[in-house]
């Protein structure tokens, strides 16, 4: 029996195709070069079926959509107590890139604002490392980014790559994130070179994904960390 989902997705896509509202992101020059006519809808299910219509395989940089997935990796690698000690889980009520931290602790309010996401990037570690090794911060920035890239690739079910043009463009305009990272370092929330942490976080945001990838990544979270397409347990169910 043919699934009705593709026809439904096509119908949904057609209802919004003529909507030309909104603007391309211009705060990063390279993002302003995106094709605004690209459009796709993808639906993934817990049994590993993926349905999509439109430009489902067109790649674009993941940007802030990376935040919940890297948060899951940090929880898996560091444990809940270590992560919560550094980043709270409360609403911020402020812009995503606000230079603000919790008054009495210096923690970012949550992992979805930039201050929290930069900190979370710095907390990702080897999943098989011991607590003592984690405390000694044995991972180099290159090793940490490889863990982030491998982890997000596992969520997507394929090897992801960095859009170097987006990465370079973002780093050329990363003054605010660098300021946030230095502020985090002053509170000892980030304990490494702030520039290196921002470079890693920016590469994280510049990873190339498609709408199909994001659907598989999302259903992996919904499936308690088990990628239903590949069968890989990417993060433990607790995360």
PENORZI-V782288 format. One record per backbone hydrogen bond with DSSP energy under -1.0 kcal/mol. NH is the residue of the N-H (numbers start at 1). CO is the residue of the C=O. E is the energy in kcal/mol with one decimal. If there is no record, write none. Layout:
[[NH/CO/E] [NH/CO/E]]
This chain:
[[8/4/-2.1] [9/5/-2.9] [10/6/-2.4] [11/7/-2.0] [12/8/-2.4] [13/9/-2.7] [14/10/-2.2] [15/11/-1.5] [17/13/-1.2] [19/16/-1.6] [31/28/-1.2] [32/28/-1.0] [33/30/-1.3] [34/31/-1.5] [38/35/-1.4] [41/53/-2.1] [43/51/-3.4] [45/49/-2.5] [48/45/-2.0] [51/43/-3.2] [53/41/-2.2] [55/39/-2.8] [56/54/-2.1] [58/55/-1.2] [60/209/-2.6] [62/207/-2.7] [63/205/-3.1] [65/62/-1.7] [66/63/-1.8] [67/64/-1.6] [70/66/-2.3] [71/67/-2.2] [72/68/-1.8] [73/69/-1.8] [74/70/-2.5] [75/71/-2.4] [76/72/-2.2] [77/73/-2.5] [78/74/-3.2] [79/75/-1.4] [83/79/-1.7] [84/80/-2.8] [85/81/-1.9] [87/83/-2.5] [88/108/-2.4] [90/109/-2.1] [98/95/-1.8] [100/98/-1.6] [102/107/-3.7] [106/102/-2.6] [114/96/-3.1] [117/113/-2.8] [118/114/-2.9] [119/115/-1.6] [120/116/-2.8] [121/117/-2.2] [122/118/-1.5] [123/120/-1.1] [129/126/-1.5] [134/130/-2.2] [135/131/-2.2] [136/132/-1.5] [137/134/-1.4] [138/133/-1.1] [144/140/-2.6] [145/141/-2.3] [146/142/-2.0] [147/143/-2.0] [148/144/-2.4] [149/145/-3.3] [150/146/-2.8] [151/147/-2.6] [152/148/-2.7] [153/149/-2.1] [154/150/-2.1] [155/151/-1.9] [156/152/-2.1] [157/153/-2.0] [158/153/-1.5] [163/206/-2.7] [164/162/-1.1] [167/163/-2.5] [168/164/-2.6] [169/165/-2.2] [170/166/-2.8] [171/167/-2.6] [172/168/-1.9] [173/170/-1.3] [174/171/-1.2] [178/174/-2.6] [179/175/-2.3] [180/176/-2.5] [181/177/-2.5] [182/178/-2.3] [183/179/-2.1] [184/180/-2.5] [185/181/-2.3] [186/182/-1.9] [188/185/-1.3] [189/184/-2.2] [197/193/-2.1] [198/194/-2.3] [199/195/-2.5] [200/196/-2.1] [201/197/-2.7] [202/198/-2.7] [203/199/-2.1] [204/200/-2.2] [205/201/-1.9] [206/202/-1.1] [207/204/-1.2] [208/161/-3.3] [209/60/-2.9] [212/56/-2.1] [214/210/-2.2] [215/211/-1.9] [216/212/-2.0] [217/213/-2.7] [218/214/-2.5] [219/215/-2.3] [220/216/-1.6] [221/217/-1.6] [222/218/-2.3] [223/219/-1.4] [224/221/-1.3] [225/220/-2.1] [226/223/-1.3] [227/232/-3.1] [231/227/-2.7] [234/225/-2.7] [234/232/-1.1] [239/236/-1.1]]
